[in-house]
Amino acid sequence: MTSKRKKDCRETNGNSNIIRFFEIIFVTRRLPVMNDPTLQDAMSVGIGKVAQIMENGVYEPLPGTFLKKISPELNAQIESSDLIISKRGETMIR
């Protein structure tokens, strides 16, 4: 893991105080893309202690989140959610 990705994971881990009060699904990249965390990165900083972790299911190293490419399991979670918080929500592309 690069030092930039480690920094981003630490920032992500810093949010764990907030997410303890909610049922949270933390979505990671399936493949390393830029500095976004993978499942292994999220587990290594302890996100699994406070949230369920799911990979996005995208098998291509694409920037942004292309909703047409995510896994059916993640799509079902998104569709049934009351609230979605995205680090860079403008990158969610239908």
Buried (B, 14 or more C-beta within 10 A) or exposed (E): BEEEBBEBBEEBBEBBEEBEEEEBBBBBBBEBBEBBBBBEBBBBBEBEEBBEBBBBBBEEEBEEBBBEBBBEEBBEBBEEEEEEEEEEEEEBEE
